Amino acid sequence: LDAISAGLDPWVRKTGRAPEVVVEPGRAIVGPAVKLLATVVSTKRVVRGRRVVLLDAGVNLVPSAYWFKHPVRLTAPACGPLEDVFLGGPLCMQIDCLHKDVPLPRLERGDCLVIDEVGAYCWSQSMQFIFPRGGVAWAEDGRAWLVREPEVPQDLRGLDRVPERLRMFEPATEGA
């Protein structure tokens, strides 16, 4: 508050009016309220023995991972020594990085991770790149409610209209 006041003092002296200051706390309030569950799809060792863990969620669902290190944890108690791993998503692109060095124990296909603090703008900025987005649940007091249905492939194509001259390239529909 002192830093803001000091910066506004010259303006107040010049105009004789107190400014109205509006603060949008976004990430501080909403970020911690949302968690993303992600499943390990595969693990591998790459050059120089570095472990890479690929998840079924990536920067298409957590675009803030480009500039914010979201906390990551296991849904079950950790077993074994921790090792810094690279967490990547399913997009098959070098930029699909959720975390470059996060300490985790050895993970296997099917293990579940929690990516914390993804509530600030991640859903509104997420995109259906390659895969439909999952559902959204509200959890409170040990109970959970589905508040947004998972997307299905038809959701990705449902609003598209293919011109008649291009319909020979349209995928066959069920029952046709």
C-alpha positions in Angstrom: 0.0 0.0 0.0 2.9 2.4 0.8 4.4 1.8 -2.6 1.1 2.6 -4.3 0.5 5.7 -2.2 4.0 7.0 -2.8 3.5 6.7 -6.5 0.2 8.6 -6.4 1.3 11.4 -4.1 2.5 13.7 -6.9 -0.9 13.3 -8.7 -2.8 14.1 -5.4 -0.7 17.2 -4.8 -1.2 18.4 -8.4 -4.9 17.8 -8.6 -6.0 18.1 -5.0 -8.1 15.0 -5.4 -7.7 11.5 -4.0 -7.8 8.8 -6.7 -10.0 5.8 -6.7 -7.8 2.7 -6.7 -9.3 -0.6 -7.9 -7.4 -3.8 -7.4 -8.3 -7.0 -9.3 -6.8 -9.8 -7.1 -7.6 -12.6 -9.6 -4.9 -15.2 -9.0 -4.7 -14.6 -5.2 -8.3 -15.5 -4.7 -9.2 -17.9 -7.5 -5.9 -19.6 -8.2 -5.7 -21.8 -5.0 -9.4 -22.7 -5.3 -9.0 -25.0 -8.4 -6.9 -28.2 -8.8 -6.4 -30.2 -11.9 -6.2 -34.0 -11.7 -3.8 -35.5 -14.4 -2.9 -39.1 -15.1 0.5 -40.4 -16.1 0.4 -41.6 -19.7 4.0 -42.7 -19.9 7.5 -42.2 -18.5 10.9 -42.4 -20.1 14.5 -41.4 -19.7 16.1 -39.1 -22.2 19.5 -37.7 -22.9 21.8 -37.7 -19.8 19.3 -39.8 -17.8 16.7 -37.1 -17.3 13.3 -38.5 -16.4 10.3 -37.3 -18.5 6.7 -37.9 -17.3 4.0 -37.4 -19.9 0.5 -36.6 -18.6 -3.0 -36.5 -20.1 -3.1 -32.8 -19.4 -0.9 -30.1 -20.8 -0.6 -26.4 -21.5 -3.8 -26.6 -23.5 -5.5 -26.9 -20.0 -3.0 -25.0 -18.0 -1.7 -22.1 -20.2 -0.3 -20.3 -17.1 2.3 -23.0 -16.8 4.4 -21.0 -19.3 5.1 -18.4 -16.6 3.9 -19.8 -13.3 5.2 -22.9 -11.5 2.1 -24.6 -10.3 2.6 -26.9 -7.2 2.4 -30.6 -8.1 1.8 -33.5 -5.8 0.7 -37.1 -5.9 -2.8 -38.2 -4.9 -1.4 -41.1 -3.0 1.5 -41.2 -0.5 5.0 -41.0 -2.2 7.1 -44.1 -2.2 10.8 -44.1 -3.0 13.4 -41.4 -3.5 12.5 -38.1 -5.2 14.0 -37.1 -8.5 13.5 -33.9 -10.5 11.4 -34.7 -13.5 10.1 -32.9 -16.6 6.3 -32.9 -16.7 5.0 -32.7 -20.2 1.5 -32.9 -21.8 -0.1 -34.8 -24.6 0.3 -32.2 -27.4 3.5 -33.6 -28.9 5.1 -30.2 -29.0 8.2 -29.0 -27.3 6.2 -26.1 -25.6 3.9 -28.5 -23.8 5.7 -28.3 -20.5 3.8 -28.2 -17.2 6.9 -28.2 -15.1 10.6 -28.5 -15.9 12.0 -29.7 -12.6 9.5 -31.0 -10.1 10.7 -33.5 -7.4 8.6 -36.7 -7.6 9.2 -40.4 -6.9 9.2 -43.0 -9.6 5.9 -42.8 -11.4 4.1 -45.5 -13.4 1.4 -45.3 -16.1 -2.0 -44.6 -14.4 -0.6 -42.7 -11.4 -2.6 -39.6 -10.6 -1.1 -36.1 -9.9 -2.7 -33.0 -8.6 -1.6 -29.7 -10.2 -2.6 -27.0 -7.7 -3.5 -23.4 -8.1 -4.9 -23.6 -11.6 -8.0 -21.6 -10.9 -6.9 -18.2 -12.1 -8.0 -18.0 -15.8 -6.8 -21.5 -16.8 -10.3 -22.8 -17.7 -11.3 -19.6 -19.6 -8.0 -19.7 -21.5 -7.9 -23.4 -22.1 -8.4 -24.8 -25.6 -9.5 -28.1 -27.1 -6.3 -28.7 -28.9 -6.1 -32.4 -30.1 -8.2 -33.6 -27.2 -11.6 -32.6 -25.7 -11.4 -31.0 -22.3 -12.5 -33.1 -19.2 -15.3 -32.4 -16.9 -15.3 -30.0 -14.0 -16.3 -31.0 -10.5 -17.1 -29.1 -7.3 -15.7 -30.7 -4.2 -16.6 -29.7 -0.6 -16.7 -31.5 2.7 -15.8 -34.9 1.2 -18.5 -34.7 -1.5 -18.3 -33.9 -5.2 -20.7 -32.7 -7.9 -20.2 -32.5 -11.6 -20.7 -28.9 -12.6 -19.5 -29.1 -16.3 -19.8 -32.2 -18.4 -16.7 -33.5 -20.1 -16.4 -32.6 -23.8 -16.8 -35.3 -26.4 -15.4 -35.2 -30.0 -18.8 -34.1 -31.4 -18.5 -30.9 -29.2 -15.4 -30.1 -31.3 -17.2 -30.4 -34.6 -20.8 -29.6 -33.5 -20.8 -26.0 -34.7 -18.9 -26.6 -37.9 -20.7 -26.4 -41.3 -19.0 -28.0 -44.2 -19.7 -26.6 -47.7 -21.5 -29.0 -50.0 -18.5 -29.1 -52.4 -16.2 -30.4 -49.6 -18.5 -33.0 -48.1 -16.7 -35.9 -49.8 -13.9 -35.2 -47.3 -16.2 -35.2 -44.3 -15.8 -38.3 -42.0 -18.6 -40.8 -42.2 -21.2 -40.6 -39.4 -22.5 -43.5 -37.4 -25.5 -45.2 -38.9 -24.8 -43.8 -42.4 
